Amino acid sequence: MTDRRNPSALRSNFEPGTSRWAVRRAQWRALGLSDADMEKPKIAVINTSSEVAICFSHLDAIAARAKEAIRAAGGLPFEIRTSAPSDFIISAGRRATYILPTRDLIANDIEVQVEGAQLDGMLLLTSCDKTVPGQLMAAARLDIPSLMVICGYQSSGQIGNEHVDIEEVFLHAGYHAQGATSFERLKEMSEVAISSPGVCSGMGTANSMHSVAEALGLALPGSAPVAANSPAMWEQVEAAGQRIVDMVWDGPCPREILTAGAFRNAARVVLAQAGSINCIKHLQATALEAGVDIDLYESFDTEGDRTPVLAAVRPIGPNSIEEFEAAGGARAVMKRLEPLLESDVLTCTGNTVGENLANVIVADETVIPPLNEPFATDPAIVLLKGSLAPETGVAKVGLRTPDRVLTFRGPAKVFESSLDAETALKQGRIVSGDVCVLRRQGVRGGPGMGGASRLVFAVEGAGLGAEVAVVTDGQLSGLVNKGLVIGEVQPEWAEGGPIALVQDGDMIAIDVGAKTIELEVPAEELARRAEAFVPPEPTADSGWHAIYERNVTSLRQGASLLQHAVRRDG
């Protein structure tokens, strides 16, 4: 926080006559800036614009409007570009292992450009799912006034009376691989699934993380979700442009907001919305950057037992994201959860969560029901432990309908790549009763964390969704809500975890209700296998993968490149 009456207190205003002042003045005068401009609060407008994916295609226009709002509020905006990872586009190379590492690339990119230039604040235009945690991590790390702007979800289409969005296209691609959906039908779906810019329209990782940004207090109340390019989105852009200039003068800074209580609140909101399991590792990485000593895996486990499911947005339930927004979105969920929230934590408004929620009214209780009339009391996200996952494995079970499989016991079929598993499935080598184990997909084993979502949808397409369990040390798309799937098993294969020791035919028992996943192999046999296991050498010999593989922490630590963090009371 600085003194509004003293521009020299801004860290961006260097002492006149110094080398830093002189060379920067020369640069900025050449950009057309006046001396008066150069005394204003300097705001980085972080833009992940890209023409390679529809998620980001509208961000240039948002950046332009945001800069106008900042100027009108007395600030000086500077637009800064970073990587723009879209899961459906960037997943094409290297077995989809560029996706998670790009989160940390974004955080580092922001640090270099904003900290290097000593700008005063950040307005973070957040879109597809890895941009959100990358920007949150940067805000926590730099600890200068920062505000997230939710850039919205895409519109979807229809074929006849049937709703079609990107989740259906992804799902039916798996069906097509198993011969259950024709090429013509898949092509038709892909032509109508997306009809506007923005992120996936279901409660996948992007919309879940947008709600996380609001729940943490780093996005304006009422921001998430919002339809891309809607009047509501543009109002939020302008309000955020005004607010970030005020925050440079008056605070608060991110580490005043990102307390242990804020992280627990975010966990509760994700659980209440039956959101993406990927939020856990992203929140853990952000907490590490903020210096908050909290185990988010433990928080999700504990809070899951007492946080009811208050939203049933596709793919876990019947409601659309548009209906969820109209009912009040994340802010309305927080209002319902208010008795369970830590309402005294500070937010970007300068007020507490409780003060922000004081006059909130839930617009539709059929979409966001009262706390005592939830869609479910059993958690939609369950953390399991056992001899196969001594640290944890994560299951997204959604709403527990009578036909939902929650217990399973069967022989392992082990695969080292998703392609091998999908081929075996097509050839009939994975059958009813099997537990399909897909390993070497973790943050180090990938490297970069491969995904099992294609395999899950292929199993569903083969008609085995209720008859085959999938266990992996890889990640799952936030849109996955099919079958009994245990993802992010830790320790991973590359660390010599039990998943590395599984052999074909080993019996595996899963019990979601008991939160257990057991490898039924005698301890002495497992010890023998562990002794014979040879830790893998790094497989990436150049480029970003090589840097990531050699430095990334375990998933339980957020899969971060930050090896050590300064802890503080939170």
C-alpha positions as MATLAB code, in Angstrom:
seq = 'MTDRRNPSALRSNFEPGTSRWAVRRAQWRALGLSDADMEKPKIAVINTSSEVAICFSHLDAIAARAKEAIRAAGGLPFEIRTSAPSDFIISAGRRATYILPTRDLIANDIEVQVEGAQLDGMLLLTSCDKTVPGQLMAAARLDIPSLMVICGYQSSGQIGNEHVDIEEVFLHAGYHAQGATSFERLKEMSEVAISSPGVCSGMGTANSMHSVAEALGLALPGSAPVAANSPAMWEQVEAAGQRIVDMVWDGPCPREILTAGAFRNAARVVLAQAGSINCIKHLQATALEAGVDIDLYESFDTEGDRTPVLAAVRPIGPNSIEEFEAAGGARAVMKRLEPLLESDVLTCTGNTVGENLANVIVADETVIPPLNEPFATDPAIVLLKGSLAPETGVAKVGLRTPDRVLTFRGPAKVFESSLDAETALKQGRIVSGDVCVLRRQGVRGGPGMGGASRLVFAVEGAGLGAEVAVVTDGQLSGLVNKGLVIGEVQPEWAEGGPIALVQDGDMIAIDVGAKTIELEVPAEELARRAEAFVPPEPTADSGWHAIYERNVTSLRQGASLLQHAVRRDG';
ca = [
       0.000    0.000    0.000;
       1.308    3.425   -0.962;
       0.438    7.059   -0.293;
      -2.012    8.383   -2.920;
      -0.520   11.856   -2.467;
       3.020   10.755   -3.132;
       3.685    9.217   -6.580;
       7.349    8.859   -5.627;
       6.268    6.128   -3.225;
       5.359    3.893   -6.181;
       8.094    1.346   -6.695;
       7.919    1.995  -10.449;
       8.945    5.638  -10.074;
      12.735    5.764  -10.057;
      14.811    8.625   -8.742;
      15.153   11.287  -11.470;
      18.628   11.514  -12.908;
      19.570    7.909  -12.237;
      20.475    5.478  -14.974;
      17.272    3.472  -14.464;
      15.168    6.635  -14.704;
      16.977    7.970  -17.782;
      16.918    4.887  -19.974;
      13.330    4.056  -19.097;
      12.221    7.631  -19.785;
      13.903    7.415  -23.196;
      12.076    4.175  -23.961;
       8.704    5.373  -22.769;
       8.893    8.816  -24.354;
       9.468    6.970  -27.628;
       6.221    5.077  -26.904;
       4.398    8.393  -26.708;
       4.099    8.586  -22.914;
       4.278   11.923  -21.139;
       6.111   12.691  -17.918;
       2.716   12.873  -16.200;
       1.875    9.368  -17.481;
       5.109    8.021  -16.070;
       4.192    9.094  -12.547;
       0.943    7.085  -12.530;
       0.481    3.581  -11.060;
       1.790    1.187  -13.666;
      -0.462   -1.831  -14.139;
       0.506   -4.997  -15.984;
      -2.440   -6.325  -17.982;
      -1.550  -10.009  -18.240;
      -2.976  -11.346  -21.500;
      -2.876  -14.997  -22.573;
      -4.247  -14.172  -26.003;
      -3.698  -16.735  -28.729;
      -5.127  -17.512  -32.147;
      -4.489  -21.223  -31.716;
      -7.511  -21.854  -29.464;
     -11.019  -20.405  -29.134;
     -10.546  -20.147  -25.339;
      -8.325  -17.083  -25.750;
      -9.517  -15.579  -29.033;
     -11.427  -12.711  -27.377;
      -8.762  -11.644  -24.903;
      -7.222   -8.915  -27.061;
     -10.539   -7.056  -27.017;
     -10.803   -7.580  -23.250;
      -7.267   -6.271  -22.765;
      -8.126   -3.151  -24.767;
     -11.220   -2.458  -22.640;
      -9.305   -3.155  -19.425;
      -6.601   -0.687  -20.421;
      -9.219    1.984  -21.084;
     -10.668    1.411  -17.616;
      -7.226    1.616  -15.993;
      -6.458    4.883  -17.787;
      -9.828    6.305  -16.754;
      -9.016    5.426  -13.142;
      -5.685    7.238  -13.274;
      -3.381    4.309  -14.004;
      -0.933    3.510  -16.788;
      -1.520    0.046  -18.304;
       1.076   -2.146  -19.985;
      -0.133   -5.239  -21.805;
       2.053   -8.296  -21.264;
       1.683  -11.626  -23.107;
       2.334  -15.103  -21.757;
       1.880  -18.666  -22.963;
      -1.701  -19.715  -23.683;
      -2.205  -23.444  -23.066;
      -5.481  -24.970  -24.204;
      -5.788  -28.617  -23.186;
      -7.522  -29.593  -26.403;
      -4.873  -27.957  -28.608;
      -1.566  -28.111  -26.719;
      -2.207  -31.765  -25.802;
      -1.268  -32.872  -29.310;
       2.495  -32.986  -28.674;
       4.546  -35.326  -26.499;
       1.629  -37.359  -25.182;
      -0.187  -34.298  -23.809;
       2.578  -33.601  -21.298;
       3.044  -29.907  -22.110;
      -0.189  -28.925  -20.357;
       0.626  -28.935  -16.637;
       4.215  -27.629  -17.034;
       2.866  -24.592  -18.871;
       1.203  -23.477  -15.629;
       4.636  -22.885  -14.098;
       5.951  -21.364  -17.314;
       3.186  -18.741  -17.080;
       4.054  -17.957  -13.468;
       7.737  -17.554  -14.297;
       6.984  -15.493  -17.400;
       4.891  -13.066  -15.350;
       7.620  -12.795  -12.719;
      10.264  -11.936  -15.300;
       8.217   -9.244  -17.000;
       6.482   -7.651  -14.022;
       9.133   -7.958  -11.336;
      11.903   -7.166  -13.789;
      10.139   -3.959  -14.804;
       9.079   -3.153  -11.205;
       5.459   -2.509  -12.180;
       3.010   -1.657   -9.414;
       0.075   -4.011   -9.909;
      -1.388   -6.728  -12.089;
      -4.733   -7.237  -13.798;
      -4.765  -10.916  -14.774;
      -7.018  -11.896  -17.684;
      -7.769  -15.493  -16.886;
      -9.255  -18.020  -19.263;
      -8.462  -21.685  -19.957;
      -7.657  -23.753  -16.924;
      -3.834  -23.581  -16.591;
      -3.823  -19.801  -16.961;
      -5.742  -19.446  -13.703;
      -3.294  -21.247  -11.391;
      -0.294  -19.863  -13.270;
      -1.553  -16.349  -12.617;
      -2.546  -17.123   -9.023;
       0.957  -18.475   -8.381;
       2.526  -15.344   -9.837;
       0.296  -13.088   -7.726;
       1.233  -15.006   -4.587;
       4.921  -14.930   -5.468;
       5.227  -11.250   -6.376;
       2.796  -10.018   -3.688;
       1.934   -6.787   -5.454;
      -1.729   -5.691   -5.794;
      -3.313   -8.209   -8.164;
      -6.809   -8.863   -9.455;
      -8.142  -11.723  -11.575;
     -10.579  -10.977  -14.403;
     -12.760  -13.947  -15.366;
     -12.957  -13.938  -19.166;
     -15.875  -16.277  -19.502;
     -17.235  -19.552  -20.806;
     -18.154  -20.415  -24.382;
     -21.614  -20.991  -25.772;
     -22.418  -24.496  -26.940;
     -24.733  -25.822  -29.610;
     -27.389  -28.347  -30.442;
     -28.207  -31.103  -32.902;
     -31.974  -31.174  -33.014;
     -33.047  -31.073  -29.385;
     -29.762  -32.551  -28.127;
     -27.308  -30.313  -26.291;
     -23.751  -30.612  -27.669;
     -20.666  -29.104  -26.067;
     -16.945  -29.859  -26.088;
     -17.391  -32.482  -23.344;
     -19.689  -34.482  -25.604;
     -17.181  -34.226  -28.456;
     -14.385  -35.463  -26.192;
     -16.565  -38.273  -24.852;
     -17.795  -39.391  -28.266;
     -14.257  -39.362  -29.668;
     -13.646  -42.135  -27.143;
     -16.824  -43.838  -28.278;
     -15.747  -43.556  -31.907;
     -12.387  -45.172  -31.085;
     -14.351  -48.218  -29.911;
     -16.791  -48.173  -32.818;
     -19.740  -46.869  -30.770;
     -20.094  -43.484  -32.528;
     -19.836  -43.019  -36.279;
     -17.311  -40.677  -37.848;
     -20.140  -38.701  -39.447;
     -21.836  -38.192  -36.085;
     -18.571  -37.156  -34.410;
     -17.843  -34.715  -37.214;
     -21.330  -33.213  -36.944;
     -20.916  -32.764  -33.184;
     -17.545  -31.076  -33.598;
     -19.092  -28.534  -35.985;
     -21.721  -27.255  -33.526;
     -20.191  -27.836  -30.062;
     -18.645  -24.363  -29.715;
     -20.358  -21.187  -30.851;
     -18.418  -18.426  -29.080;
     -15.045  -17.677  -27.479;
     -14.346  -18.771  -23.921;
     -13.587  -21.846  -21.863;
     -15.396  -25.197  -21.802;
     -18.982  -24.691  -20.729;
     -19.190  -27.466  -18.128;
     -17.936  -27.475  -14.551;
     -14.494  -28.595  -15.719;
     -11.176  -27.281  -14.494;
     -11.527  -23.818  -16.055;
     -14.902  -22.916  -14.553;
     -13.908  -24.625  -11.292;
     -10.736  -22.544  -11.091;
     -12.645  -19.369  -11.953;
     -14.787  -20.063   -8.889;
     -11.592  -20.727   -6.932;
     -10.261  -17.268   -7.848;
     -13.430  -15.704   -6.453;
     -13.500  -17.948   -3.378;
      -9.891  -17.049   -2.577;
     -10.779  -13.369   -2.744;
      -8.636  -12.472   -5.763;
     -11.565  -11.883   -8.156;
     -14.395   -9.427   -7.646;
     -17.503  -10.920   -6.002;
     -19.980  -12.154   -8.591;
     -17.305  -12.752  -11.231;
     -17.671  -16.503  -11.734;
     -18.972  -17.942  -13.892;
     -19.753  -15.460  -16.637;
     -20.570  -15.877  -20.308;
     -17.734  -14.700  -22.539;
     -18.378  -11.328  -24.208;
     -21.640  -10.865  -22.295;
     -22.659   -7.493  -20.831;
     -21.923   -8.922  -17.370;
     -18.362   -9.794  -18.409;
     -17.721   -6.327  -19.815;
     -19.051   -4.728  -16.623;
     -16.635   -6.847  -14.615;
     -13.718   -5.883  -16.867;
     -14.387   -2.186  -16.318;
     -14.933   -2.610  -12.584;
     -11.677   -4.554  -12.294;
      -9.768   -1.871  -14.216;
     -10.990    0.708  -11.722;
     -10.388   -1.475   -8.703;
      -6.804   -2.474   -9.470;
      -5.699    1.188   -9.527;
      -7.317    1.715   -6.135;
      -5.602   -1.428   -4.851;
      -2.172   -0.104   -5.834;
      -2.774    2.902   -3.611;
      -4.779    1.317   -0.808;
      -4.158   -2.458   -0.906;
      -4.636   -5.214   -0.094;
      -1.796   -7.305   -1.523;
      -2.197  -11.012   -2.332;
      -0.537  -12.382    0.796;
      -2.973  -10.426    2.940;
      -5.757  -12.264    1.080;
      -4.234  -15.716    0.551;
      -4.424  -17.054    4.096;
      -5.014  -20.609    5.248;
      -8.658  -19.687    5.778;
      -8.975  -18.468    2.204;
      -7.561  -21.744    0.890;
      -9.973  -23.759    3.015;
     -12.839  -21.616    1.727;
     -11.758  -22.342   -1.833;
     -11.679  -26.073   -1.096;
     -15.224  -25.878    0.293;
     -16.487  -24.088   -2.816;
     -14.901  -26.655   -5.153;
     -16.474  -29.470   -3.138;
     -19.877  -27.767   -3.058;
     -19.762  -27.313   -6.836;
     -18.476  -30.871   -7.428;
     -15.642  -29.222   -9.334;
     -12.478  -30.522  -10.933;
      -9.995  -32.617   -8.949;
      -7.230  -30.620  -10.645;
      -8.056  -27.715   -8.330;
      -6.352  -29.531   -5.455;
      -2.851  -29.486   -6.905;
      -3.292  -25.945   -8.241;
      -4.351  -24.663   -4.845;
      -1.427  -26.504   -3.245;
       1.024  -24.865   -5.645;
      -0.499  -21.424   -4.990;
      -0.302  -21.957   -1.230;
       3.370  -22.853   -1.582;
       3.999  -19.612   -3.496;
       2.104  -17.650   -0.835;
       4.147  -19.212    1.954;
       1.066  -20.703    3.599;
       1.764  -23.960    5.408;
      -1.348  -25.945    4.527;
      -1.903  -29.449    3.118;
      -4.713  -28.962    0.590;
      -5.054  -32.708    0.064;
      -5.812  -33.055    3.748;
      -8.148  -30.052    3.562;
     -10.155  -31.557    0.712;
     -10.365  -34.849    2.581;
     -11.529  -33.221    5.813;
     -13.847  -30.631    4.267;
     -15.342  -33.201    1.899;
     -16.904  -35.009    4.845;
     -18.832  -31.903    5.904;
     -19.400  -29.905    2.723;
     -22.608  -30.811    0.881;
     -22.940  -30.714   -2.908;
     -24.924  -27.576   -3.743;
     -24.564  -27.493   -7.528;
     -25.153  -30.102  -10.217;
     -23.703  -28.508  -13.335;
     -22.850  -30.587  -16.366;
     -21.151  -33.059  -16.546;
     -22.084  -34.206  -13.014;
     -25.697  -33.057  -13.139;
     -28.487  -31.677  -15.327;
     -27.932  -27.948  -14.973;
     -26.143  -25.814  -17.538;
     -23.450  -23.319  -16.690;
     -25.843  -20.601  -17.885;
     -28.418  -21.703  -15.294;
     -25.718  -21.761  -12.635;
     -24.620  -18.217  -13.500;
     -28.228  -16.978  -13.468;
     -28.744  -18.508  -10.008;
     -25.805  -16.497   -8.670;
     -22.802  -18.720   -9.406;
     -19.902  -19.025   -6.986;
     -21.080  -16.068   -4.892;
     -24.468  -17.762   -4.334;
     -22.724  -21.026   -3.409;
     -20.632  -19.102   -0.890;
     -23.795  -17.525    0.523;
     -25.269  -20.995    1.043;
     -21.992  -22.170    2.581;
     -21.634  -19.094    4.788;
     -22.098  -21.011    8.078;
     -19.186  -23.261    7.036;
     -16.898  -20.549    5.658;
     -14.221  -18.566    7.446;
     -16.002  -15.295    6.807;
     -13.428  -13.016    8.441;
     -10.791  -13.453    5.729;
      -9.928  -10.397    3.629;
     -10.714  -10.092   -0.094;
      -9.712   -7.890   -3.019;
     -12.596   -5.528   -2.259;
     -10.919   -4.530    0.998;
     -13.838   -6.160    2.806;
     -14.112   -9.592    4.355;
     -15.932  -12.557    2.851;
     -18.743  -12.020    5.340;
     -19.106   -8.362    4.389;
     -19.159   -9.256    0.689;
     -21.921  -11.818    1.287;
     -24.097   -9.641    3.523;
     -26.751   -8.743    0.939;
     -26.417  -11.681   -1.477;
     -29.621  -13.450   -2.500;
     -29.654  -16.823   -4.286;
     -31.783  -16.357   -7.392;
     -32.832  -19.976   -7.965;
     -32.850  -22.531   -5.179;
     -33.565  -25.374   -7.596;
     -30.092  -24.763   -9.083;
     -28.297  -23.801   -5.841;
     -30.382  -25.300   -3.020;
     -30.242  -24.421    0.685;
     -27.513  -25.924    2.832;
     -29.964  -28.355    4.448;
     -31.458  -29.495    1.115;
     -28.360  -30.292   -0.991;
     -28.064  -32.413   -4.097;
     -25.910  -34.752   -2.003;
     -24.279  -34.978    1.401;
     -21.638  -37.492    0.293;
     -18.565  -35.803   -1.215;
     -18.262  -35.670   -4.995;
     -14.448  -35.703   -4.673;
     -12.930  -38.442   -2.536;
      -9.304  -38.939   -1.523;
      -8.288  -42.554   -1.064;
      -5.274  -44.129    0.602;
      -3.966  -47.647    0.939;
      -1.179  -49.969   -0.074;
      -1.489  -48.899   -3.732;
      -1.598  -45.182   -2.878;
       0.193  -44.598    0.469;
       0.010  -40.806    0.007;
      -3.235  -40.419   -1.924;
      -5.329  -41.101   -4.986;
      -8.271  -38.948   -6.061;
     -11.676  -40.063   -7.298;
     -14.305  -37.798   -8.869;
     -17.546  -39.649   -8.179;
     -20.007  -36.805   -8.655;
     -23.548  -37.462   -7.497;
     -23.901  -40.971   -6.105;
     -26.776  -42.372   -8.128;
     -27.891  -45.971   -7.464;
     -26.013  -47.221  -10.540;
     -22.745  -45.514   -9.578;
     -19.983  -48.063   -8.922;
     -18.205  -47.267   -5.653;
     -16.542  -50.586   -4.827;
     -14.494  -52.750   -7.138;
     -12.113  -55.667   -6.925;
     -10.361  -57.207   -9.870;
      -7.097  -58.253  -11.528;
      -4.721  -55.593  -12.812;
      -3.977  -55.051  -16.482;
      -0.887  -52.832  -16.551;
      -0.039  -50.347  -19.308;
       2.775  -47.859  -19.749;
       0.939  -45.574  -22.190;
      -2.619  -44.566  -22.905;
      -2.253  -45.626  -26.528;
      -1.248  -49.159  -25.499;
      -4.246  -49.371  -23.179;
      -6.672  -48.093  -25.802;
      -5.297  -50.608  -28.324;
      -5.713  -53.445  -25.835;
      -9.261  -52.320  -25.163;
     -10.097  -52.337  -28.853;
      -8.577  -55.802  -29.223;
     -10.668  -57.165  -26.366;
      -7.724  -57.680  -24.000;
      -9.375  -55.516  -21.314;
     -12.538  -57.225  -20.141;
     -15.273  -56.853  -17.563;
     -13.864  -57.072  -14.046;
     -10.382  -55.753  -14.898;
      -8.605  -52.896  -13.165;
      -6.762  -51.008  -15.900;
      -3.546  -49.569  -14.410;
      -2.045  -46.752  -16.484;
       1.296  -45.609  -15.088;
       4.354  -43.552  -16.080;
       2.008  -40.573  -16.393;
       3.065  -38.518  -13.346;
       4.849  -35.196  -13.143;
       8.248  -36.886  -13.358;
       7.246  -40.054  -15.159;
       5.587  -38.163  -18.016;
       7.430  -35.931  -17.590;
       4.769  -33.292  -17.156;
       1.802  -35.480  -16.241;
       0.022  -37.310  -19.016;
      -3.696  -37.817  -18.945;
      -5.969  -40.838  -18.765;
      -9.151  -39.129  -19.922;
      -9.087  -40.559  -23.443;
      -8.783  -44.025  -21.982;
     -11.670  -43.428  -19.576;
     -13.935  -42.314  -22.420;
     -12.789  -45.227  -24.576;
     -13.719  -47.647  -21.778;
     -17.117  -45.964  -21.595;
     -17.453  -46.188  -25.367;
     -16.722  -49.900  -25.234;
     -19.685  -50.323  -22.895;
     -17.466  -51.189  -19.925;
     -17.777  -47.975  -17.906;
     -19.393  -49.751  -14.943;
     -17.384  -52.938  -15.376;
     -13.741  -51.772  -15.624;
     -11.954  -49.557  -13.101;
      -9.104  -47.263  -14.141;
      -6.187  -46.412  -11.843;
      -3.457  -43.996  -12.927;
      -0.702  -41.742  -11.630;
      -1.684  -39.293  -14.366;
      -4.206  -36.498  -14.332;
      -7.807  -36.422  -15.494;
      -9.677  -33.762  -17.393;
     -12.020  -31.780  -15.192;
     -14.780  -32.952  -17.527;
     -14.305  -36.618  -16.608;
     -17.238  -37.969  -14.630;
     -17.518  -41.516  -15.947;
     -16.930  -44.872  -14.297;
     -14.747  -45.639  -11.303;
     -11.495  -43.806  -11.949;
      -8.724  -43.147   -9.438;
      -6.299  -40.495  -10.687;
      -3.124  -38.854   -9.433;
      -2.024  -41.926   -7.456;
       0.922  -40.977   -5.276;
       3.773  -41.730   -4.975;
       3.930  -41.974   -8.749;
       5.733  -44.561  -10.868;
       8.902  -42.465  -11.253;
       9.258  -42.261   -7.457;
       9.045  -46.031   -7.119;
       5.576  -45.884   -5.590;
       3.522  -49.089   -5.353;
       1.947  -48.313   -8.734;
       5.394  -49.025  -10.200;
       5.351  -52.489   -8.611;
       1.957  -53.694   -9.896;
       2.039  -56.703  -12.214;
      -0.626  -58.149  -14.472;
      -2.999  -60.287  -12.453;
      -2.400  -58.622   -9.084;
      -5.694  -58.089   -7.317;
      -6.673  -54.490   -6.595;
      -9.548  -53.548   -4.284;
     -11.170  -50.091   -4.310;
     -13.733  -48.863   -1.791;
     -14.772  -45.231   -2.219;
     -16.962  -45.288    0.885;
     -14.055  -46.491    3.010;
     -11.597  -44.224    1.114;
      -9.262  -47.155    0.425;
      -7.342  -48.538   -2.526;
      -5.378  -51.701   -1.820;
      -2.877  -53.736   -3.789;
      -3.470  -57.282   -2.526;
       0.104  -58.508   -2.742;
       1.986  -59.823    0.311;
       4.291  -57.273    1.902;
       7.357  -59.444    1.414;
       6.642  -59.777   -2.313;
       6.182  -56.024   -2.643;
       9.464  -55.491   -0.810;
      11.191  -57.842   -3.259;
       9.766  -55.955   -6.228;
      10.701  -52.599   -4.676;
      14.292  -53.754   -4.234;
      14.450  -54.673   -7.906;
      12.930  -51.371   -9.086;
      15.444  -49.068  -10.793;
      14.524  -45.358  -10.612;
      14.312  -43.964  -14.139;
      16.866  -41.564  -15.512;
      15.476  -38.267  -16.837;
      13.997  -38.880  -20.262;
      13.863  -35.307  -21.577;
      17.252  -34.143  -22.781;
      16.395  -30.649  -23.969;
      13.827  -27.894  -23.829;
      11.186  -27.037  -21.264;
      10.449  -30.680  -20.448;
      14.051  -31.217  -19.366;
      13.974  -28.227  -17.017;
      10.633  -29.319  -15.604;
      11.518  -32.982  -15.132;
      14.695  -32.195  -13.207;
      13.139  -29.636  -10.878;
       9.459  -30.409  -10.308;
       8.345  -31.342   -6.805;
       5.917  -34.159   -6.105;
       2.248  -33.779   -6.878;
       1.503  -33.695   -3.157;
       3.590  -30.505   -3.051;
       1.617  -29.012   -5.916;
       3.928  -30.212   -8.710;
       5.743  -26.927   -8.307;
       9.184  -25.785   -9.411;
       9.502  -23.913   -6.124;
      11.719  -26.202   -4.100;
      11.631  -24.200   -0.881;
       9.113  -21.677    0.393;
       9.246  -19.165    3.193;
       6.452  -20.173    5.546;
       4.369  -17.659    7.397;
       1.431  -17.681    9.734;
      -1.802  -17.836    7.785;
];
